[in-house]
Amino acid sequence: MKRLKDPRRTLLLVDDEPSNLQVLRHTLQDDYRLLFAKDGLTALELVRTDRPELILLDIMMPGISGYEVCKVLKRDPGTAAIPVIFVTALVEAANERQGLELGAVDYISKPFNPHIVQARVRTHLSLVQTAEVLETRLQIVQCLGAAAEYKDNETGLHVIRMSHYARILALAVGYSEAAADDLLHAAPMHDVGKIGIPDAILRKPGALTAEEWTIMRQHTVIGARIIGNHPSGLLRMAATIALNHHEKWDGSGYPNGLAGENIPHVARVIAIADVFDALTSVRPYKPAWPVDDALALISRESGKHFDPELVDALGGCLAEMLQIREQWADAEDDTRGPIAALP
C-alpha cells in the first residue's frame, strides 16, 4: 500500500551537536515533520530536495557556517522566501544583528527554552501562511482582470500601463508605497464587469445607440458585484474602483452621478490614468494621440471630468509615465493577457 504523505508542515533543523538536535526533535516532533542536518552542505541539499517551510539554523558548524548557508538561501529566488531562525550560542548583539541583516527572521539563543522555540516557530509559519493567502488573492485579482481583457477590444498592455500610471500618480499626491502598490494591483479589475456585457455591444465597431449605452454603463455595477463586498484590503479597493471609475468630478458620470470628493479617491486616480492611456494608444477606431494633445484635453476637463488636484499632479509625473509607455508599448502581434507582468 502506498504510504500517505505526512500532512504536517516541514521544518529543517540544522546543528552539528546531536544533543541540540535531540532537544529540538522532542520540542517539535508532535506538531511538525522534521528534517535533520549536521552541517551546512547537507542542509542545502535537503532544502533543494525537500523544500522545508522553515529552517532552524545553527551558526557555528564545521565546513560552512550558518551565516554562509543563509547567504546561499537568500541569493536563490527559489529559496529566498523560506524563513530562517538562527539558534545559536553566539549571544552578542553584533551576532544577532549580522544574522538579521543576512535575512533571518529571528534569533534564539542557546540554551533555549522549548516553549519559546515552539512559539517562535508558530509565529513565523503563521506569517508565511498569511503571505501565501495574500499572494493567492492577488493572483485571483489578476486572473479576473485577464478574463475581462478577453472580452474587450483593449489589450493587456493597456491594463499594465494604466495600472502603473495610477501607481505613479498616487505616489505623487501622497499615497504610501503600500497603498500605491495596492492600487497598482487593484487597477486591472476596473473593467471586470465587461464580462457581463453582450459581445454585440462590447465589440460593436460603430457608435452605440442610447439603449446600448445604457447596457454598457452597467459594467460598473456588474464589476462591483463580481468582486463582491469586502470589509477592507485589496478586493474592497478593486470593487470601489470597478463601481466608480466612470464617475466625473462635476457629477455627470455614472452609475450614481457622484461629484467632487464624494467620488472615492482611488477611482479618481484610475479615471485619469485610464483616459491618459486610452488617448495615447492606438485603438481600432482611432490613432494614438500625441501626448501634448492628450494632456491638453485632460487639462480642459479639470474640474469637469477629473479631480483638479490630480490633473495638476499629472504634469510632474509625466517623465515616469512616458517611461512606462515606452516599456509596455503595444506590439503589432500582441497576444493579449500579459497582466501577470504586474509586479
C-alpha positions as CSV (number, residue, x, y, z in Angstrom):
1,M,0.0,0.0,0.0
2,K,1.3,3.5,-0.9
3,R,2.3,5.5,2.1
4,L,0.4,8.7,2.5
5,K,2.5,11.9,2.6
6,D,2.8,13.4,6.1
7,P,0.4,16.4,6.0
8,R,2.3,18.3,8.7
9,R,4.4,21.4,7.8
10,T,8.1,20.6,7.3
11,L,10.9,22.1,9.3
12,L,14.6,21.7,8.7
13,L,16.8,21.5,11.9
14,V,20.5,22.2,11.4
15,D,23.1,21.8,14.2
16,D,26.4,19.9,14.4
17,E,25.7,18.9,18.1
18,P,23.4,15.7,18.2
19,S,22.2,16.7,21.7
20,N,20.8,20.0,20.4
21,L,19.0,18.2,17.5
22,Q,17.6,15.8,20.1
23,V,16.2,18.6,22.2
24,L,14.7,20.3,19.1
25,R,13.2,16.9,18.0
26,H,11.5,16.4,21.3
27,T,10.2,20.0,21.3
28,L,8.8,20.0,17.8
29,Q,8.1,16.4,16.6
30,D,4.5,16.3,17.8
31,D,3.4,19.2,15.5
32,Y,5.8,19.1,12.5
33,R,7.5,16.9,10.1
34,L,11.2,17.2,10.8
35,L,14.3,17.0,8.7
36,F,17.8,17.0,10.2
37,A,21.3,18.1,9.1
38,K,24.6,18.3,11.0
39,D,26.4,20.6,8.5
40,G,25.7,23.3,6.1
41,L,26.2,21.4,2.9
42,T,23.7,18.7,3.9
43,A,21.3,21.4,4.9
44,L,21.4,23.0,1.5
45,E,20.9,19.6,-0.2
46,L,17.8,18.9,1.9
47,V,16.4,22.4,1.1
48,R,16.7,21.5,-2.6
49,T,15.1,18.1,-2.3
50,D,12.5,18.5,0.4
51,R,11.7,22.2,0.4
52,P,11.1,22.8,4.2
53,E,8.8,25.7,5.2
54,L,11.0,27.0,7.9
55,I,14.7,26.4,8.9
56,L,16.2,26.4,12.4
57,L,19.8,27.0,11.8
58,D,23.0,26.9,14.0
59,I,25.7,29.3,13.2
60,M,29.0,27.7,14.3
61,M,29.3,24.4,12.3
62,P,32.2,22.6,10.6
63,G,32.6,23.4,6.9
64,I,30.4,26.3,6.0
65,S,28.8,28.4,8.8
66,G,25.1,29.1,9.3
67,Y,25.7,32.6,8.0
68,E,27.1,31.2,4.7
69,V,24.1,28.8,4.4
70,C,21.7,31.7,4.9
71,K,23.5,33.8,2.3
72,V,23.2,31.0,-0.2
73,L,19.5,30.6,0.5
74,K,18.7,34.3,0.2
75,R,20.6,34.6,-3.1
76,D,18.4,31.9,-4.7
77,P,14.9,33.2,-5.7
78,G,13.6,29.7,-5.2
79,T,14.6,29.5,-1.5
80,A,14.8,33.2,-0.5
81,A,11.3,33.2,1.0
82,I,11.9,30.3,3.4
83,P,12.1,31.8,6.9
84,V,15.4,31.2,8.7
85,I,15.6,31.3,12.5
86,F,19.2,31.2,13.9
87,V,19.5,29.0,17.0
88,T,23.0,29.7,18.4
89,A,25.2,30.1,21.4
90,L,26.5,33.4,20.0
91,V,24.7,35.9,22.2
92,E,26.4,39.2,21.3
93,A,24.2,41.9,19.8
94,A,26.5,42.1,16.9
95,N,26.0,38.5,16.1
96,E,22.2,38.9,16.2
97,R,22.4,42.0,14.0
98,Q,24.6,40.2,11.5
99,G,22.1,37.3,11.3
100,L,19.1,39.6,10.8
101,E,21.0,41.6,8.1
102,L,21.6,38.4,6.2
103,G,17.8,37.8,6.0
104,A,17.0,35.7,9.0
105,V,13.6,36.4,10.6
106,D,14.5,35.6,14.2
107,Y,17.3,34.7,16.5
108,I,17.1,32.3,19.5
109,S,20.0,32.0,22.0
110,K,21.2,28.7,23.4
111,P,20.4,27.1,25.8
112,F,16.9,27.7,24.6
113,N,13.5,27.4,26.2
114,P,11.4,24.8,24.3
115,H,8.2,26.9,24.8
116,I,10.0,29.9,23.2
117,V,11.1,27.8,20.3
118,Q,7.5,26.5,19.8
119,A,6.1,30.0,20.0
120,R,8.6,31.5,17.5
121,V,8.1,28.7,15.0
122,R,4.3,29.1,15.2
123,T,4.5,32.8,14.7
124,H,6.7,32.7,11.6
125,L,4.8,29.9,10.0
126,S,1.7,31.9,10.6
127,L,3.3,34.9,8.8
128,V,4.2,32.6,5.9
129,Q,0.7,31.4,5.6
130,T,-0.7,35.0,5.7
131,A,1.7,35.9,2.9
132,E,0.6,32.9,0.9
133,V,-3.1,33.9,1.3
134,L,-2.3,37.5,0.1
135,E,-0.4,36.2,-2.9
136,T,-3.2,33.8,-3.8
137,R,-5.7,36.7,-3.5
138,L,-3.5,38.9,-5.8
139,Q,-3.4,36.1,-8.3
140,I,-7.2,35.8,-8.3
141,V,-7.5,39.5,-8.9
142,Q,-5.1,39.3,-11.8
143,C,-6.9,36.3,-13.3
144,L,-10.2,38.1,-13.2
145,G,-8.6,41.2,-14.8
146,A,-7.2,39.0,-17.5
147,A,-10.6,37.4,-18.1
148,A,-12.1,40.9,-18.7
149,E,-9.3,41.6,-21.3
150,Y,-10.5,38.7,-23.5
151,K,-14.0,40.3,-23.7
152,D,-12.8,43.7,-24.7
153,N,-11.0,45.3,-27.7
154,E,-8.3,46.7,-25.4
155,T,-5.0,44.9,-24.9
156,G,-3.4,43.5,-21.8
157,L,-0.7,46.1,-22.2
158,H,-3.2,48.8,-21.7
159,V,-4.0,47.3,-18.3
160,I,-0.4,47.2,-17.4
161,R,0.3,50.7,-18.4
162,M,-2.7,52.3,-16.8
163,S,-2.1,50.4,-13.6
164,H,1.5,51.7,-13.4
165,Y,0.3,55.2,-14.3
166,A,-2.2,55.0,-11.4
167,R,0.6,54.0,-9.0
168,I,2.9,56.8,-10.1
169,L,0.1,59.4,-9.8
170,A,-0.9,58.1,-6.4
171,L,2.6,58.4,-5.1
172,A,2.7,62.0,-6.4
173,V,-0.3,63.0,-4.4
174,G,0.8,61.4,-1.1
175,Y,-0.1,57.7,-1.1
176,S,2.3,55.5,0.9
177,E,4.3,52.9,-1.1
178,A,2.0,50.1,0.3
179,A,-1.2,52.0,-0.7
180,A,0.1,52.8,-4.1
181,D,1.1,49.1,-4.6
182,D,-2.5,48.1,-3.6
183,L,-3.8,50.5,-6.2
184,L,-1.4,49.0,-8.8
185,H,-2.8,45.5,-8.2
186,A,-6.5,46.6,-7.9
187,A,-6.4,48.6,-11.1
188,P,-6.6,45.6,-13.5
189,M,-10.1,44.9,-12.1
190,H,-11.5,48.2,-13.2
191,D,-13.4,46.8,-16.2
192,V,-14.1,43.3,-15.0
193,G,-17.8,44.0,-15.3
194,K,-17.4,43.9,-19.1
195,I,-17.6,40.1,-18.7
196,G,-21.3,40.7,-18.3
197,I,-21.8,42.9,-21.3
198,P,-23.0,41.2,-24.6
199,D,-20.4,40.9,-27.2
200,A,-22.7,42.5,-29.8
201,I,-22.4,45.7,-27.8
202,L,-18.9,45.4,-26.4
203,R,-17.3,44.7,-29.8
204,K,-19.6,46.8,-31.9
205,P,-17.4,48.7,-34.5
206,G,-19.7,51.7,-34.8
207,A,-21.4,54.1,-32.4
208,L,-23.6,52.7,-29.7
209,T,-27.3,53.6,-29.5
210,A,-28.7,55.2,-26.4
211,E,-30.2,51.8,-25.4
212,E,-26.8,50.1,-25.9
213,W,-25.1,52.8,-23.9
214,T,-27.5,52.1,-21.0
215,I,-26.4,48.5,-21.1
216,M,-22.7,49.3,-21.5
217,R,-22.8,51.5,-18.4
218,Q,-23.9,48.6,-16.3
219,H,-20.4,47.1,-16.5
220,T,-19.5,49.3,-13.4
221,V,-22.3,47.8,-11.3
222,I,-21.6,44.3,-12.6
223,G,-17.9,44.6,-11.8
224,A,-18.6,45.6,-8.2
225,R,-21.0,42.6,-7.9
226,I,-18.4,40.2,-9.3
227,I,-15.7,41.3,-6.9
228,G,-18.2,41.4,-4.0
229,N,-18.4,43.1,-0.6
230,H,-15.2,43.0,1.5
231,P,-14.6,44.8,4.7
232,S,-11.1,46.0,3.8
233,G,-8.0,45.4,1.7
234,L,-7.2,44.9,-2.0
235,L,-10.6,43.4,-3.0
236,R,-12.5,46.2,-1.3
237,M,-10.4,48.7,-3.3
238,A,-10.9,46.8,-6.5
239,A,-14.7,46.8,-6.0
240,T,-14.7,50.5,-5.3
241,I,-12.7,51.2,-8.5
242,A,-14.9,49.0,-10.6
243,L,-18.0,50.7,-9.5
244,N,-16.8,54.3,-9.5
245,H,-14.1,54.8,-12.2
246,H,-16.6,56.4,-14.6
247,E,-17.9,59.0,-12.2
248,K,-16.9,62.6,-13.0
249,W,-15.9,65.5,-10.8
250,D,-18.8,67.6,-12.0
251,G,-21.4,64.8,-11.2
252,S,-22.2,64.0,-14.8
253,G,-20.7,60.4,-14.7
254,Y,-22.2,57.0,-13.9
255,P,-23.5,54.9,-12.4
256,N,-24.5,57.1,-9.4
257,G,-23.7,60.6,-10.5
258,L,-21.3,61.2,-7.7
259,A,-19.5,64.5,-7.7
260,G,-16.2,66.0,-6.3
261,E,-14.9,64.4,-3.1
262,N,-17.8,62.1,-2.9
263,I,-16.1,60.1,-5.6
264,P,-13.6,57.7,-3.9
265,H,-10.1,58.9,-4.4
266,V,-8.8,55.7,-5.8
267,A,-11.5,55.8,-8.5
268,R,-10.5,59.4,-9.4
269,V,-6.9,58.3,-9.9
270,I,-7.9,55.3,-12.1
271,A,-10.1,57.6,-14.2
272,I,-7.3,59.9,-15.2
273,A,-4.8,57.0,-15.7
274,D,-7.3,55.1,-17.8
275,V,-8.1,58.1,-20.1
276,F,-4.5,59.1,-20.5
277,D,-3.6,55.7,-21.8
278,A,-6.7,55.4,-24.0
279,L,-5.9,58.7,-25.6
280,T,-2.2,58.0,-26.2
281,S,-2.8,54.4,-27.5
282,V,-3.9,53.1,-30.9
283,R,-7.5,51.8,-30.9
284,P,-9.4,50.1,-33.8
285,Y,-11.4,53.4,-34.1
286,K,-8.6,55.9,-33.7
287,P,-4.8,56.5,-33.9
288,A,-2.8,57.3,-30.8
289,W,-3.0,61.0,-29.9
290,P,0.2,63.0,-29.3
291,V,1.0,63.2,-25.6
292,D,0.6,67.0,-25.7
293,D,-2.8,66.7,-27.2
294,A,-3.9,64.2,-24.5
295,L,-2.6,66.5,-21.8
296,A,-4.4,69.4,-23.3
297,L,-7.7,67.5,-23.2
298,I,-7.2,66.3,-19.7
299,S,-6.4,69.9,-18.6
300,R,-9.6,71.2,-20.2
301,E,-11.5,68.5,-18.3
302,S,-10.0,69.6,-15.0
303,G,-13.0,70.3,-12.6
304,K,-15.4,68.6,-15.1
305,H,-14.3,65.0,-15.7
306,F,-11.2,65.0,-13.5
307,D,-10.1,65.9,-10.0
308,P,-8.2,69.2,-10.4
309,E,-5.5,68.2,-7.9
310,L,-4.8,65.0,-9.9
311,V,-4.6,67.0,-13.2
312,D,-2.1,69.4,-11.6
313,A,0.0,66.4,-10.4
314,L,0.0,64.7,-13.8
315,G,2.5,67.1,-15.3
316,G,5.0,66.3,-12.6
317,C,4.7,62.6,-13.2
318,L,4.9,62.7,-17.0
319,A,8.5,61.6,-17.3
320,E,7.9,58.5,-15.3
321,M,4.7,57.7,-17.2
322,L,6.4,58.1,-20.5
323,Q,9.0,55.6,-19.4
324,I,6.1,53.1,-18.6
325,R,4.5,53.9,-22.0
326,E,7.8,53.0,-23.8
327,Q,8.5,49.9,-21.7
328,W,5.0,48.5,-22.3
329,A,4.4,49.8,-25.8
330,D,1.8,47.8,-27.8
331,A,3.2,45.3,-30.3
332,E,1.6,44.6,-33.7
333,D,1.4,40.9,-32.7
334,D,0.0,41.5,-29.2
335,T,-1.2,38.1,-27.9
336,R,-3.2,39.6,-25.0
337,G,-3.1,38.7,-21.4
338,P,0.4,39.9,-20.2
339,I,-1.3,41.1,-17.0
340,A,0.9,38.7,-14.9
341,A,3.8,41.1,-15.6
342,L,2.4,43.4,-12.9
343,P,4.9,43.1,-10.0
